[in-house]
């Protein structure tokens, strides 16, 4: 049977580890923040403790067999509702940390907390950098009639011309002007801004905006 001091240590450690991850979510003002992560972690820890040690009297009875892992498995299976939401996924992993603490796997719980923090806080800048590299932008160009065409745009883009996946030209409200919408893919926004600057310097181009 688990002693009271060990019980308090496990619940307290679960609350602490849950708060570390919850604080990172709280910093970004997500709905599931500090208290939510602490509650999930402590709750999972308590489930594990009750599952492993709460039925000692019953298990000692003849012909009674209990599998403590069944309760732990049900807590983890709650993660099946998590689909693509970082905060929801962090709650799922916090529940797993709570289970680890409840089972006395302190090293696994501490190591998982560090790894999760690295994923949530450390990987985010790399993720944003990658998204910026692969995301697309649109150029809205207003130019004098005939001043902009696909060939002219290709000349400005150079090797980047193959990144154009849509080119739409239509008459503007001004009968002497055209409005051109260009969709560029997999070009960093900083480079798109440079392209827009080149276009603004061309004769007949009245306005260029990056969307």
N, CA and C of each residue as an Amber inpcrd file, in Angstrom:
protein
   633
   0.8470000  -1.2020000   0.0000000   0.0000000   0.0000000   0.0000000
   0.8760000   1.2440000   0.0000000   0.4460000   2.2390000  -0.7120000
   1.2100000   3.4780000  -0.8410000   1.0860000   4.3040000   0.4390000
   2.2490000   4.7760000   0.9590000   2.2250000   5.6090000   2.1550000
   1.6940000   6.9980000   1.8630000   1.2330000   7.6900000   2.9120000
   0.6570000   9.0290000   2.7370000   1.6720000  10.0270000   2.1850000
   2.9210000   9.9420000   2.6460000   3.9370000  10.8800000   2.1660000
   4.2100000  10.6700000   0.6820000   4.3140000   9.4130000   0.2760000
   4.5400000   9.1220000  -1.1430000   3.3290000   9.5430000  -1.9750000
   2.1440000   9.3670000  -1.4280000   0.9240000   9.7890000  -2.1210000
   0.9330000  11.2920000  -2.3720000   1.2880000  12.0550000  -1.3390000
   1.3320000  13.5070000  -1.4750000   2.4300000  13.9440000  -2.4340000
   3.5500000  13.2560000  -2.4020000   4.6440000  13.5950000  -3.3100000
   4.2130000  13.4000000  -4.7600000   3.5410000  12.3090000  -5.0350000
   3.1280000  12.0270000  -6.4170000   2.0820000  13.0450000  -6.9000000
   1.1140000  13.3420000  -6.0720000   0.0930000  14.3160000  -6.4690000
   0.7000000  15.7140000  -6.6270000   1.5870000  16.0780000  -5.7020000
   2.2380000  17.3850000  -5.7820000   3.1270000  17.5160000  -7.0010000
   3.8670000  16.4530000  -7.3150000   4.7340000  16.4770000  -8.4910000
   3.8990000  16.5520000  -9.7660000   2.7820000  15.8550000  -9.7950000
   1.8980000  15.9200000 -10.9570000   1.3860000  17.3420000 -11.1590000
   0.9960000  17.9930000 -10.0540000   0.5300000  19.3810000 -10.1540000
   1.6470000  20.2910000 -10.6520000   2.8660000  20.0750000 -10.1690000
   3.9970000  20.9030000 -10.5740000   4.3090000  20.7340000 -12.0520000
   4.3980000  19.4960000 -12.5170000   4.7220000  19.2510000 -13.9230000
   3.6030000  19.7510000 -14.8370000   2.3620000  19.5820000 -14.4130000
   1.2470000  20.1070000 -15.1950000   1.2760000  21.6170000 -15.2810000
   1.6930000  22.2710000 -14.1850000   1.7510000  23.7370000 -14.1770000
   2.8460000  24.2640000 -15.0950000   3.9470000  23.5210000 -15.2180000
   5.0420000  23.9590000 -16.0950000   4.5680000  24.0360000 -17.5350000
   3.8710000  23.0020000 -17.9810000   3.3540000  22.9960000 -19.3520000
   2.1850000  23.9570000 -19.4860000   1.3330000  24.0050000 -18.4770000
   0.1940000  24.9210000 -18.5150000   0.6110000  26.3770000 -18.5720000
   1.7230000  26.7100000 -17.9190000   2.1980000  28.0930000 -17.9500000
   2.5850000  28.5210000 -19.3530000   3.1470000  27.5920000 -20.1240000
   3.5090000  27.9180000 -21.5040000   2.2630000  28.1850000 -22.3390000
   1.1980000  27.4130000 -22.1280000  -0.0680000  27.6370000 -22.8350000
  -0.7430000  28.9200000 -22.3470000  -0.6230000  29.1940000 -21.0340000
  -1.2150000  30.4110000 -20.4620000  -0.5630000  31.6450000 -21.0500000
   0.7370000  31.5600000 -21.2960000   1.4770000  32.6910000 -21.8660000
   0.9200000  33.1040000 -23.2150000   0.4030000  32.1300000 -23.9640000
  -0.1580000  32.4000000 -25.2880000  -1.6640000  32.6470000 -25.2390000
  -2.2030000  32.7220000 -24.0000000  -3.6170000  33.0640000 -23.7770000
  -4.5690000  32.0390000 -24.3850000  -4.1830000  30.7620000 -24.3520000
  -5.0940000  29.7300000 -24.8150000  -6.1310000  29.4360000 -23.7420000
  -7.2930000  28.9040000 -24.1750000  -8.3820000  28.6310000 -23.2430000
  -7.9600000  27.6190000 -22.1780000  -7.2520000  26.5790000 -22.5830000
  -6.7450000  25.5900000 -21.6410000  -5.3670000  26.0470000 -21.1790000
  -5.3280000  26.6710000 -20.0060000  -4.0780000  27.2460000 -19.5300000
  -3.5340000  26.5370000 -18.3050000  -3.0720000  27.3270000 -17.3590000
  -2.3570000  26.8070000 -16.1970000  -3.2100000  25.8480000 -15.3770000
  -4.3700000  26.3070000 -14.9220000  -5.1900000  25.4840000 -14.0320000
  -5.7010000  24.2260000 -14.7220000  -6.0780000  24.3590000 -15.9880000
  -6.5920000  23.1980000 -16.7190000  -5.5500000  22.1000000 -16.8170000
  -4.3310000  22.4770000 -17.1700000  -3.2650000  21.4770000 -17.2940000
  -2.9260000  20.8610000 -15.9360000  -2.9390000  21.6780000 -14.8790000
  -2.6750000  21.1390000 -13.5470000  -3.7500000  20.1350000 -13.1400000
  -5.0080000  20.4760000 -13.3990000  -6.1080000  19.5840000 -13.0340000
  -6.0380000  18.2650000 -13.7990000  -5.7550000  18.3530000 -15.0890000
  -5.6700000  17.1390000 -15.8980000  -4.5450000  16.2430000 -15.4040000
  -3.4060000  16.8370000 -15.1050000  -2.2500000  16.0500000 -14.6730000
  -2.4960000  15.4080000 -13.3100000  -3.0250000  16.1880000 -12.3800000
  -3.3180000  15.6380000 -11.0470000  -4.4110000  14.5760000 -11.1390000
  -5.4440000  14.8500000 -11.9500000  -6.5170000  13.8800000 -12.0970000
  -6.0250000  12.5670000 -12.6700000  -5.1810000  12.6260000 -13.6930000
  -4.6350000  11.4020000 -14.2740000  -3.7660000  10.6650000 -13.2650000
  -3.0030000  11.4280000 -12.4930000  -2.1610000  10.8220000 -11.4550000
  -3.0240000  10.0920000 -10.4310000  -4.1120000  10.7330000 -10.0130000
  -4.9990000  10.1160000  -9.0360000  -5.6660000   8.8650000  -9.6060000
  -6.0640000   8.9200000 -10.8820000  -6.6240000   7.7310000 -11.5170000
  -5.6440000   6.5650000 -11.4450000  -4.3830000   6.8700000 -11.7180000
  -3.3710000   5.8170000 -11.7230000  -3.1630000   5.2580000 -10.3160000
  -3.1260000   6.1450000  -9.3300000  -2.9220000   5.7080000  -7.9480000
  -4.0810000   4.8390000  -7.4880000  -5.3080000   5.3010000  -7.7560000
  -6.4910000   4.5250000  -7.3630000  -6.5060000   3.1850000  -8.0880000
  -6.1400000   3.2100000  -9.3790000  -6.1300000   1.9740000 -10.1580000
  -5.1280000   0.9700000  -9.6060000  -3.9530000   1.4730000  -9.2160000
  -2.8740000   0.5770000  -8.7880000  -2.9920000   0.1520000  -7.3250000
  -3.4980000   1.0710000  -6.4680000  -3.4500000   0.7940000  -5.0300000
  -4.8120000   0.8660000  -4.3380000  -5.8380000   1.3290000  -5.0240000
  -7.1120000   1.5700000  -4.3510000  -7.9710000   0.3500000  -4.1530000
  -7.5990000  -0.7670000  -4.7530000  -8.4270000  -1.9640000  -4.6490000
  -7.6620000  -3.1200000  -4.0110000  -6.7400000  -2.7640000  -3.1270000
  -5.9120000  -3.8010000  -2.5090000  -6.7540000  -4.8040000  -1.7340000
  -7.7700000  -4.3260000  -1.0100000  -8.6060000  -5.2360000  -0.2140000
  -9.4140000  -6.1680000  -1.1050000  -9.8860000  -5.6320000  -2.2420000
 -10.6890000  -6.4480000  -3.1440000  -9.8290000  -7.4990000  -3.8370000
  -8.6370000  -7.0890000  -4.2590000  -7.7480000  -8.0030000  -4.9720000
  -7.3490000  -9.1850000  -4.1050000  -7.2430000  -8.9490000  -2.7970000
  -6.8470000 -10.0330000  -1.9000000  -7.9200000 -11.1060000  -1.7650000
  -9.1270000 -10.8000000  -2.2300000 -10.2070000 -11.7890000  -2.1620000
  -9.9760000 -12.8930000  -3.1900000 -10.5330000 -14.0470000  -2.9100000
 -10.3390000 -15.2170000  -3.7780000 -11.0930000 -15.0300000  -5.0890000
 -10.4660000 -15.4070000  -6.1780000 -11.0550000 -15.3550000  -7.5190000
 -11.3060000 -13.9290000  -8.0240000 -10.6740000 -12.9260000  -7.4470000
 -10.8210000 -11.5410000  -7.9180000  -9.5120000 -11.1230000  -8.5760000
  -9.5970000 -10.7560000  -9.8400000  -8.4080000 -10.3270000 -10.5890000
  -8.6840000  -8.9570000 -11.1900000  -7.8550000  -7.9930000 -10.8900000
  -7.9830000  -6.6440000 -11.4390000  -6.7340000  -6.2850000 -12.2160000
  -6.9160000  -5.5750000 -13.3100000  -5.7880000  -5.1270000 -14.1380000
  -5.6840000  -3.6080000 -14.0310000  -4.7310000  -3.0710000 -13.2420000
  -4.6120000  -1.6170000 -13.0710000  -4.3730000  -0.8710000 -14.3750000
  -3.7940000  -1.5410000 -15.3650000  -3.4890000  -0.8550000 -16.6210000
  -4.7480000  -0.4760000 -17.3870000  -5.8880000  -1.0880000 -17.0690000
  -7.1200000  -0.7930000 -17.7950000  -7.5750000   0.6390000 -17.5410000
  -7.4470000   1.1150000 -16.3070000  -7.8120000   2.4970000 -15.9950000
  -6.8680000   3.4550000 -16.6940000  -5.5730000   3.1570000 -16.6470000
  -4.5900000   4.0110000 -17.3270000  -4.8750000   4.0850000 -18.8090000
  -5.2250000   2.9490000 -19.4010000  -5.5060000   2.9280000 -20.8350000
  -6.7020000   3.7930000 -21.1830000  -7.7200000   3.7930000 -20.3230000
  -8.9040000   4.6130000 -20.5980000  -8.5900000   6.0930000 -20.5340000
  -7.7040000   6.5070000 -19.6310000  -7.2980000   7.9110000 -19.5730000
  -6.5710000   8.2970000 -20.8520000  -5.6530000   7.4660000 -21.3160000
  -4.8970000   7.7650000 -22.5260000  -5.8070000   7.7920000 -23.7440000
  -6.8030000   6.9190000 -23.7880000  -7.6870000   6.8640000 -24.9500000
  -8.5130000   8.1180000 -25.1320000  -8.6030000   8.9240000 -24.0900000
  -9.2840000  10.1990000 -24.2540000  -8.6140000  11.0370000 -25.3290000
  -7.3440000  10.7770000 -25.6140000  -6.6150000  11.5260000 -26.6290000
  -7.1110000  11.2970000 -28.0310000  -8.0340000  10.3270000 -28.2340000
  -8.5390000  10.0680000 -29.5730000  -9.3270000  11.2460000 -30.1210000
  -9.8280000  12.1260000 -29.2270000 -10.5860000  13.2840000 -29.6960000
  -9.6590000  14.4180000 -30.1090000  -8.3620000  14.2510000 -29.8920000
  -7.4030000  15.2940000 -30.2320000  -7.0330000  15.1690000 -31.7010000
  -7.3430000  16.1770000 -32.4770000  -7.0180000  16.1400000 -33.9000000
  -6.4730000  17.4910000 -34.3360000  -5.1720000  17.6300000 -34.2860000
  -4.5370000  18.8070000 -34.8460000  -4.5250000  20.0380000 -33.9770000
  -4.9550000  19.9710000 -32.7290000  -4.9630000  21.1270000 -31.8540000
  -3.8310000  20.9830000 -30.8480000  -2.9060000  21.9220000 -30.8950000
  -1.7200000  21.8160000 -30.0390000  -2.0850000  21.8210000 -28.5670000
  -2.9990000  22.7000000 -28.1630000  -3.3660000  22.7710000 -26.7610000
  -4.0530000  21.4990000 -26.3080000  -4.9490000  20.9680000 -27.1300000
  -5.6100000  19.7110000 -26.7840000  -4.5980000  18.5720000 -26.6980000
  -3.6340000  18.5880000 -27.6120000  -2.5960000  17.5610000 -27.5770000
  -1.7420000  17.6910000 -26.3210000  -1.4910000  18.9290000 -25.8980000
  -0.7000000  19.1230000 -24.6790000  -1.4600000  18.5940000 -23.4600000
  -2.7980000  18.7490000 -23.4540000  -3.5940000  18.1790000 -22.3710000
  -3.4850000  16.6600000 -22.3690000  -3.4980000  16.0750000 -23.5400000
  -3.3770000  14.6210000 -23.6560000  -2.0360000  14.1520000 -23.1010000
  -0.9550000  14.8410000 -23.4620000   0.3670000  14.4420000 -22.9680000
   0.5130000  14.7170000 -21.4790000  -0.1290000  15.7870000 -20.9950000
  -0.0980000  16.0720000 -19.5590000  -0.7890000  14.9360000 -18.7980000
  -1.8790000  14.4110000 -19.3590000  -2.5380000  13.2710000 -18.7310000
  -1.5940000  12.0780000 -18.6560000  -0.8230000  11.8700000 -19.7060000
   0.1490000  10.7760000 -19.7040000   1.2260000  10.9990000 -18.6450000
   1.6480000  12.2570000 -18.4830000   2.6320000  12.5770000 -17.4370000
   2.0530000  12.2690000 -16.0640000   0.7890000  12.6420000 -15.8740000
   0.1390000  12.3370000 -14.5980000   0.0910000  10.8450000 -14.3260000
  -0.1880000  10.0620000 -15.3570000  -0.1870000   8.6110000 -15.1960000
   1.2010000   8.0970000 -14.8180000   2.2170000   8.6710000 -15.4570000
   3.5880000   8.2470000 -15.1580000   3.9560000   8.5640000 -13.7070000
   3.5880000   9.7630000 -13.2550000   3.8730000  10.1270000 -11.8650000
   3.1020000   9.2230000 -10.9180000   1.8300000   8.9780000 -11.2370000
   1.0250000   8.1050000 -10.3860000   1.5900000   6.7050000 -10.3080000
   2.2400000   6.2670000 -11.3820000   2.8610000   4.9480000 -11.3830000
   4.2660000   4.9340000 -10.8210000   4.7480000   6.0850000 -10.3570000
   6.0810000   6.1570000  -9.7700000   7.2070000   6.2500000 -10.7760000
   6.8880000   6.5260000 -12.0320000   7.9140000   6.6370000 -13.0800000
   8.3780000   8.0920000 -13.1620000   9.1130000   8.5250000 -12.1660000
   9.4850000   9.9330000 -12.0420000  10.4070000  10.4010000 -13.1600000
  11.3830000   9.5870000 -13.5050000  12.3220000   9.9950000 -14.5580000
  11.5900000  10.1720000 -15.8830000  10.7030000   9.2370000 -16.1960000
   9.9310000   9.3410000 -17.4430000   9.0560000  10.5920000 -17.4300000
   8.4440000  10.8920000 -16.2900000   7.5770000  12.0680000 -16.1870000
   8.3710000  13.3590000 -16.3440000   9.5120000  13.4480000 -15.6730000
  10.3420000  14.6560000 -15.7660000  10.9000000  14.8280000 -17.1820000
  11.3970000  13.7410000 -17.7610000  11.9520000  13.8170000 -19.1160000
  10.8660000  14.2050000 -20.1160000   9.6670000  13.6600000 -19.9630000
   8.5670000  13.9940000 -20.8720000   8.1820000  15.4610000 -20.7590000
   8.2030000  15.9880000 -19.5410000   7.8780000  17.4020000 -19.3430000
   8.8580000  18.3000000 -20.0810000  10.1410000  17.9820000 -19.9650000
  11.1660000  18.7700000 -20.6590000  10.9750000  18.6830000 -22.1700000
  10.7510000  17.4780000 -22.6680000  10.5850000  17.2860000 -24.1160000
   9.3650000  18.0360000 -24.6260000   8.2610000  17.9610000 -23.8770000
   7.0360000  18.6530000 -24.2960000   7.2370000  20.1580000 -24.3120000
   7.9470000  20.6770000 -23.3240000   8.2390000  22.1170000 -23.3020000
   9.0760000  22.5320000 -24.5130000  10.0570000  21.7090000 -24.8490000
  10.8850000  22.0000000 -26.0260000  10.0180000  22.0140000 -27.2880000
   9.1000000  21.0520000 -27.3760000   8.2220000  20.9920000 -28.5470000
   7.3160000  22.2170000 -28.6140000   6.7170000  22.5940000 -27.4770000
   5.7530000  23.6940000 -27.4660000   6.4060000  25.0590000 -27.6600000
   7.5160000  25.2770000 -26.9810000   8.1460000  26.6010000 -27.0180000
   9.3250000  26.6880000 -27.9690000  10.1380000  25.6400000 -28.0180000
  11.3610000  25.7030000 -28.8180000  11.1530000  25.4420000 -30.2990000
  10.2100000  24.5580000 -30.6180000   9.9850000  24.1980000 -32.0190000
   9.1130000  25.2280000 -32.7310000   8.3310000  25.9850000 -31.9780000
   7.3860000  26.9260000 -32.5950000   8.0650000  27.9090000 -33.5490000
   9.2100000  28.5470000 -33.1720000   9.8600000  29.4510000 -34.1400000
  10.2650000  28.7450000 -35.4280000  10.7350000  27.4990000 -35.3190000
  11.1050000  26.7500000 -36.5230000   9.8720000  26.4510000 -37.3710000
   8.7600000  26.1300000 -36.7030000   7.5200000  25.8570000 -37.4180000
   7.0370000  27.0930000 -38.1660000   7.1060000  28.2490000 -37.4850000
   6.6770000  29.4900000 -38.1250000   7.5820000  29.8560000 -39.2890000
   8.8960000  29.6060000 -39.1240000   9.8320000  29.8710000 -40.2120000
   9.5110000  28.9990000 -41.4200000   9.2340000  27.7240000 -41.1630000
   8.9200000  26.8090000 -42.2570000   7.6250000  27.2230000 -42.9440000
   6.6100000  27.5830000 -42.1670000   5.3410000  28.0060000 -42.7520000
   5.5260000  29.2490000 -43.6160000   6.3930000  30.1440000 -43.1500000
   6.6500000  31.3500000 -43.9280000   7.3320000  31.0120000 -45.2490000
   8.1710000  29.9690000 -45.2130000   8.8850000  29.5730000 -46.4330000
   7.9520000  28.9340000 -47.4630000   6.9850000  28.1620000 -46.9850000
   6.1580000  27.3890000 -47.9210000   4.7970000  28.0300000 -48.1960000
   4.4150000  29.0060000 -47.3800000   3.1020000  29.6010000 -47.5920000
   3.1060000  30.5010000 -48.8190000   1.9320000  30.7350000 -49.3510000
   1.8180000  31.5740000 -50.5360000   1.3490000  32.9800000 -50.2090000
   1.5520000  33.8820000 -51.1430000   1.0950000  35.2680000 -51.0220000
   0.4400000  35.6700000 -52.3390000  -0.3480000  36.7030000 -52.2610000
  -0.9800000  37.2360000 -53.4560000  -0.5150000  38.6650000 -53.6950000
  -0.3090000  38.9930000 -54.9390000   0.0200000  40.3440000 -55.3560000
  -1.1810000  40.9290000 -56.0920000  -1.6260000  42.0720000 -55.6360000
  -2.6910000  42.7770000 -56.3420000  -2.0640000  44.0030000 -57.0270000
  -2.1190000  44.0090000 -58.3280000  -1.4310000  45.0260000 -59.1220000
  -2.4590000  45.8460000 -59.8960000  -2.3470000  47.1570000 -59.7870000
  -3.1610000  48.0500000 -60.6330000  -2.2100000  48.7880000 -61.5580000
  -2.3980000  48.5960000 -62.8630000  -1.4580000  49.1360000 -63.8440000
  -2.2290000  49.6780000 -65.0430000  -1.5450000  50.4920000 -65.8030000
  -2.1460000  51.0250000 -67.0300000  -2.4600000  49.8810000 -67.9750000
  -3.4800000  50.0750000 -68.8020000  -3.9140000  49.0430000 -69.7250000
  -2.7540000  48.5620000 -70.5920000  -2.4610000  47.2560000 -70.5310000
  -1.3940000  46.6610000 -71.3220000  -0.0130000  46.7770000 -70.7090000
   0.1150000  47.4500000 -69.5420000   1.4380000  47.6180000 -68.9290000
   1.8970000  46.3750000 -68.1840000   0.9720000  45.4500000 -67.9180000
   1.3340000  44.2320000 -67.1960000   0.7880000  43.0280000 -67.9440000
   1.6380000  42.0340000 -68.1090000   1.2450000  40.7840000 -68.7530000
   2.0170000  39.6530000 -68.1040000   1.6880000  38.4290000 -68.4830000
   2.3860000  37.2680000 -67.9310000   3.8660000  37.3110000 -68.2920000
   4.1740000  37.6770000 -69.5220000   5.5790000  37.7270000 -69.9520000
   6.3600000  38.7860000 -69.1850000   5.7390000  39.9470000 -68.9820000
   6.4130000  41.0110000 -68.2280000   6.6510000  40.5690000 -66.7910000
   5.6380000  39.9440000 -66.1950000   5.7840000  39.4650000 -64.8210000
   6.8700000  38.4000000 -64.7270000   6.9180000  37.4860000 -65.6950000
   7.9550000  36.4540000 -65.6900000   9.3470000  37.0760000 -65.7460000
   9.4750000  38.1650000 -66.4880000  10.7680000  38.8380000 -66.5710000
  11.1950000  39.4060000 -65.2330000  10.2190000  39.8940000 -64.4530000
  10.5350000  40.4390000 -63.1260000  10.8590000  39.3140000 -62.1490000
  10.1120000  38.2260000 -62.2250000  10.2950000  37.1320000 -61.2800000
  11.5400000  36.3030000 -61.5720000  11.9240000  36.2040000 -62.8180000
  13.0830000  35.3890000 -63.1640000  12.8350000  33.9210000 -62.8530000
  13.7390000  33.3390000 -62.0590000  13.6100000  31.9230000 -61.7190000
  12.3820000  31.6450000 -60.8660000  11.8620000  32.6890000 -60.2270000
  10.6740000  32.5250000 -59.3860000   9.3890000  32.4660000 -60.2030000
   9.4730000  32.6150000 -61.5010000   8.2690000  32.6180000 -62.3330000
   7.4940000  31.3130000 -62.2190000   8.1900000  30.2140000 -61.9660000
   7.5080000  28.9250000 -61.8410000   6.6920000  28.8280000 -60.5610000
   6.8410000  29.8180000 -59.6610000   6.0600000  29.8310000 -58.4270000
   4.6980000  30.4880000 -58.6150000   4.4200000  30.9750000 -59.8010000
   3.1140000  31.5780000 -60.0770000   2.1220000  30.4560000 -60.3520000
   1.0880000  30.3600000 -59.5310000   0.0800000  29.3280000 -59.7980000
  -1.2820000  29.9190000 -60.1560000  -1.3530000  31.2660000 -60.1980000
  -2.5810000  31.8880000 -60.6980000  -2.2780000  33.3100000 -61.1700000
  -2.8230000  33.6430000 -62.3010000  -2.6660000  34.9910000 -62.8580000
  -4.0240000  35.3890000 -63.4320000  -4.6230000  36.4180000 -62.8480000
  -5.9430000  36.8700000 -63.2930000  -5.8700000  38.3690000 -63.5750000
  -6.2770000  38.7430000 -64.7630000  -6.2820000  40.1590000 -65.1510000
  -7.7120000  40.5520000 -65.5330000  -8.1440000  41.7140000 -65.0280000
  -9.4980000  42.1930000 -65.3110000  -9.4790000  43.7120000 -65.3960000
 -10.3930000  44.3040000 -66.1400000 -10.4530000  45.7630000 -66.2260000
 -10.7570000  46.3810000 -64.8630000 -10.0740000  47.4650000 -64.5640000
 -10.3250000  48.1760000 -63.3130000 -11.4850000  49.1430000 -63.4990000
 -11.8700000  49.7970000 -62.4030000 -12.9310000  50.8010000 -62.5050000
 -12.5140000  51.9150000 -63.4510000 -11.2440000  52.2470000 -63.3910000
 -10.7030000  53.2080000 -64.3500000 -10.5740000  52.5030000 -65.7030000
 -11.2460000  52.9610000 -66.7360000 -11.2100000  52.2560000 -68.0300000
  -9.8210000  52.1640000 -68.6520000  -8.8970000  52.9640000 -68.1790000
  -7.5420000  52.9500000 -68.7320000  -6.5980000  52.0400000 -67.9340000
  -7.1420000  51.3170000 -66.9560000  -6.2870000  50.5110000 -66.0860000
  -6.7890000  49.0710000 -66.0110000  -5.8620000  48.2020000 -65.6190000
  -6.1840000  46.8000000 -65.3660000  -5.8590000  46.4750000 -63.9110000
  -6.5930000  45.5250000 -63.3560000  -6.2710000  44.9740000 -62.0430000
  -5.8270000  43.5280000 -62.2390000  -4.6350000  43.2500000 -61.7360000
  -4.0520000  41.9230000 -61.9140000  -3.8590000  41.2840000 -60.5420000
  -4.3160000  40.0510000 -60.4070000  -4.1350000  39.2930000 -59.1700000
  -3.2060000  38.1200000 -59.4670000  -2.0830000  38.0740000 -58.7490000
  -1.0760000  37.0340000 -58.9540000  -0.9220000  36.2360000 -57.6700000
  -1.0690000  34.9440000 -57.7640000  -0.8780000  34.0600000 -56.6180000
   0.4660000  33.3770000 -56.7150000   1.3160000  33.5730000 -55.6820000
   2.6520000  32.9810000 -55.6380000   2.7010000  31.9540000 -54.5210000
   3.2730000  30.8060000 -54.7870000   3.3750000  29.7570000 -53.7770000
   4.8260000  29.4710000 -53.4440000   5.0340000  29.0820000 -52.1900000
   6.3590000  28.6710000 -51.6890000   7.4290000  29.7340000 -51.9050000
   7.0530000  30.9710000 -51.6240000   8.0050000  32.0750000 -51.6420000
   7.8670000  32.8220000 -50.3220000   8.9590000  33.0270000 -49.5740000
   8.8660000  33.7720000 -48.3230000   8.2870000  35.1590000 -48.5470000
   7.5270000  35.6360000 -47.5860000   6.8770000  36.9370000 -47.7230000
   7.8990000  38.0500000 -47.9420000   9.0740000  37.9260000 -47.3190000
  10.1000000  38.9620000 -47.4990000  10.5030000  39.0860000 -48.9670000
  10.6110000  37.9500000 -49.6650000  10.9640000  37.9880000 -51.0900000
   9.8090000  38.5320000 -51.9230000   8.5790000  38.2170000 -51.5060000
   7.4140000  38.7600000 -52.2170000   7.3860000  40.2780000 -52.0980000
   7.7550000  40.7890000 -50.9410000   7.8240000  42.2430000 -50.7560000
   8.8720000  42.8570000 -51.6930000   9.9910000  42.1700000 -51.8650000
  11.0210000  42.6640000 -52.7910000  10.4990000  42.6760000 -54.2310000
   9.7700000  41.6310000 -54.5940000   9.1810000  41.5850000 -55.9370000
   8.2000000  42.7290000 -56.1190000   7.3900000  42.9730000 -55.0720000
   6.4290000  44.0750000 -55.1480000   7.1460000  45.4040000 -55.3310000
   8.3010000  45.5620000 -54.6680000   9.0690000  46.7960000 -54.8210000
   9.5540000  46.9960000 -56.2440000   9.9930000  45.9080000 -56.8880000
  10.4340000  46.0110000 -58.2860000   9.2760000  46.3960000 -59.2050000
   8.1240000  45.7950000 -58.9410000   6.9540000  46.0930000 -59.7730000
   6.5190000  47.5490000 -59.6210000   6.6130000  48.0750000 -58.4100000
   6.2170000  49.4660000 -58.1760000   7.0890000  50.4380000 -58.9560000
   8.3210000  50.0300000 -59.2160000   9.2380000  50.9050000 -59.9480000
   9.0940000  50.8270000 -61.4490000   8.1880000  50.0050000 -61.9320000
   8.0210000  49.8560000 -63.3830000   7.0770000  50.9200000 -63.9370000
   7.3360000  51.3150000 -65.1510000   6.4890000  52.2900000 -65.8190000
   5.1030000  51.7170000 -66.0510000   4.0930000  52.5160000 -65.7740000
   2.7150000  52.1060000 -65.9830000   2.0870000  51.3840000 -64.8050000
   2.8720000  51.0470000 -63.8010000   2.3240000  50.3740000 -62.6260000
   1.9400000  51.4380000 -61.5940000   0.6730000  51.4730000 -61.2210000
   0.1780000  52.5030000 -60.3170000   0.2350000  52.0570000 -58.8460000
  -0.0470000  50.7990000 -58.6060000  -0.1440000  50.3500000 -57.2260000
   0.0970000  48.8510000 -57.1500000   0.8360000  48.4260000 -56.1120000
   1.0820000  47.0020000 -55.8750000   0.9000000  46.7460000 -54.3780000
   0.0640000  45.7970000 -54.0450000  -0.1440000  45.4460000 -52.6320000
   0.0600000  43.9500000 -52.4580000   0.6010000  43.5740000 -51.2980000
   0.8430000  42.1740000 -50.9610000  -0.2490000  41.7190000 -50.0050000
  -0.9390000  40.6490000 -50.3660000  -2.0500000  40.1390000 -49.5460000
  -1.6500000  38.8570000 -48.8370000
